[in-house]
Amino acid sequence: MSVLGLFGLFIAAVVAGVVNSVAGGGSLISFPSLVAFGEPAILANATNTAALWPGTLSSAVAYRRDTPLHGDLLLTLLLPSMAGGLLGAFVLVITPPALFDEVVPWLVLFATALFALRDRISRWTGVAAHTEEHVTTGGKVWGFLFQLFVATYGGYFGAGIGILMLGSLSVMGLRDIHRMNALKAILGTLVNVIAFVFFAIKGLVVWHLAALMAVGAILGGWVGARAAKRVDQRYIRGFVILVGLAVAAWFFAK
């Protein structure tokens, strides 16, 4: 790969790190970049997972400095995050490459739709409501089961899990978007780390590309998390939606 190509992947990882820290959906930028530069879809997916989890970890650290966490909810959601991440990674590994190539355009389109409907999902689930936070036992049970689904999807593909987690957390009773983003960053990191370890054991990670992109994702994740309260998310959302639609169309046309 040329120096220009490597630089392009680095920039894609920086942008993906920023987007993931603010809203989720960064894989819609980084994953197709790997495919565009010649990596097979399954290797690109595994390498993308390896590259982006350090970025979500840096976001989690940045949020932790000024955002109090819901420790009890974090403990509730750790187990389904780990189990789902491992299950999704296993399903990816046993998926024939040709089948995954067929599924990828639909996954990208699904993740883009989730991102585009984020505000509507917020209204449906109550994220936009400014009421007192209260999480019931039933809410925790719902959150546990839905997080298992989200983590399984995340281990398999990953794009859009941040949006799904924000919706789930809001249904559980959370209202502060920054506290929700902090939880999302930690849980997303856990899902991706579990999947990454599985992919690494199976030899699916292109290490030099993953290392390069991880540096970019860390930079983007930290900057995005620190600036999240000052960034007009409408511009980021519009950019990611356009990219997602273009990428889906490109995959369908391949």
N, C-alpha and C positions, 0 to 999 in steps of 0.2 A: 504494500500500500504506500502511496506517495506521502510526502510530508504534508501536502495540502489536504489530502484525505484524512490523515491523522488529526490535523488541526480542526477540520470540520467535525470530526467525532468529539473532540474535546469541547468545542463550542456547543454542540448538541447536548452534551452531558451537563454543561453549566446551565443552559436554559432549562433542561429537564429538572435539575436540582431546584432551581428557583420555582418552577411551576408546581412541583411536588410539595414544596414547603408551604406554598400559599393555598393551593386548592386540590392538588392531585391531577394526574393525567400526563405527567412528564414523559412516561414511556411512549406516548404517541409521537414524541419527537425523537427520543434516543433509539428506540427499537427499529423503526424504519430506516434510520440513518445507518445502522449496522447492516441491514439488508441491502440498502442502496450501494454500500461499498463492498458488496460481494459475499457476505456471510450467509450461509443457509439459515432458514427461518428458525429452526430449533436451536442451533448454536447461537444465533443472534439473540434469541429470547433468553437463553441461559446466561450469556455474557452480559446482556442488559441488566438482568437481575443482580449479577455479581457487581456490576458497576454502580448501580443506583443505591444499594442499601447503605453504603457509607454516607451518601448525601442525606438520606432520611435520618440517619443517626446524628449527623451534624445539626439537622433541623431540630431534632429532639433535645439536644444539648442546648441549643440557642433558645428554644421555647422554655426550657426548664429554668433558665436564669430569672425569668420574670413572670412565669405563668404557673400558679399552683395546680397540682394534679389531683384528680380523683383517685386516690390510692386504692380504694376498695374496688372500683370499677376496673382499674388496671389489673388487679389480681384476678378478677372474675374472667377477664378476656384473654389472659395469657395462654391458658391451656387450649382453647379452640384456635387461637392464632397459630400455635406451634403444630397442632394436629392437622389443621387445614393446609398450612404451608407445605408440610411433608406430603400430604395426600395429593395436592395439586401437582407438586414436582414429580411424584411417582407417575401420575397419569400422563404428564408430558413425556416422560422418558419412554413409556410404552406406546405412545402414539406414533404410528408410522409417519415419516417425514412428509409423504405425499398428502396424507390426510390433514396434517397440521397446516400445510400450505393452503389447502382448501378452506380451512377454518379461519385462518388469520384475518382475511378481509372482513369477515363478520365480527370477529372479536374487536378489531379496530373500530368498526362502525358502531358496535355496541358501546364501547368505551367513550367514543365521541358523543354519542347520544346522551349518555349519563352526564357527561361534562356540560353539554349544551343545556340540559334540563335541570342543572344544579339549583337555580333559583326556584323553579317550580317544585322540585323535591323539597327544598327548604320550607316552602309554604305548606306543602302537604304534611311534612313531618314536624313542623313547628320550630325549625331552626331560627326563622326570622322573628319569632315571638319573643318579646322581652319580658318574660315572666320568671318567677323564682324557680331555681333548679330544684328538682325533687325526683329521685330515682327510686322506684318501688322494687319489691322483690320480683314481681312479674316482669318489670322492665329489664332486670338483670337476666332473667331466664330467656327472654326474647333476645337480648343482646348476645348471650352466650351462643344460642343456636344460629343467629344470623352471622355472627363473627366467624363461625365454623364454615359457613358457605362462602363468605367474603374471602377468608384466608385460603380456601381451596381454589377459588378462582384466581387469587393472587399468586399462589404457587404455580399455577398452570400458565398464566399469561401476565397478569399484574396491572395492566393499564386500567385505571378507573377505580381501583380499590379504595383510594382515599375518599372519593365521592360517596361510595357505598358505605364506608365507615362513618362518615359525617351524618348521613341519613340515619344509620342505625343508632348512633349515639344520641341524636336528637329525639328519636322515638323513645329511647330509654329515659329521657327527661332532662338532658343537658341543654343549656341555652347559650352559654358563653362560647362563641366560635373560636376564640383563641385557646381556651382550655380544651376544646374538642380537637383542635389542630395539634395540640401538644400530645394528647392521647393517641391520635391518629398517627403521628410521627413515630412514636414508640412501638405501637402495634404493627405498623407497616414495616418498620425495621426488622422486627422479630420474624414476621412472615417471610420477608425476603432473605434473611440470614439462613433460616431453616432450608428454604428452597435452594439457596446458593450452595450450602454445604453438600446437599444431595447432588446437585448438578456437578460440583467439583469432583466428587467421588466417582461420578459416572464419566468424567472426562469431557464434559460438554462446554467448558468455559475456555474461551480464547483469551489467555491470561494477559498478554501484552496490551490488548485492546481494553480489557476490563480494568487494568491498572490505570491506564491513561484516562479513561472516562470516569473512574472513581475519583480522581483528583478534581476533575471538573465538577462532578456531582457534589462533592464536599463543599467546594467553593460556592456553588449555586445554592445548595441547601442552607448554608449558614447565612449568606446574604439575604436570601428570600425570607427566612424566618425572622431575621432581625428587622426587615423592612415591611413585613406583612401588614402591620397596622397602619402603614403610610402609603401602601401601593393601591392604586385604583385597579381593582381586580377585573373590571369590565374589559380593559385593554388586554390583559393576560388571557381572559376567557375567550375573547374574540379571536386572538391569535391562535390559541390551541384548537379551537373549533375548526378554523380554516385549515390548519395543518392536518387535523384528524380526517376531515372530509377529503382533502387532497390525497392523503396517504391511502385511505380506504379505496378511493377511485383508482389509484395507481396499482394497488394489490389486486383489485378486481380485473384490471386490464392486463396484468402480467400473464 
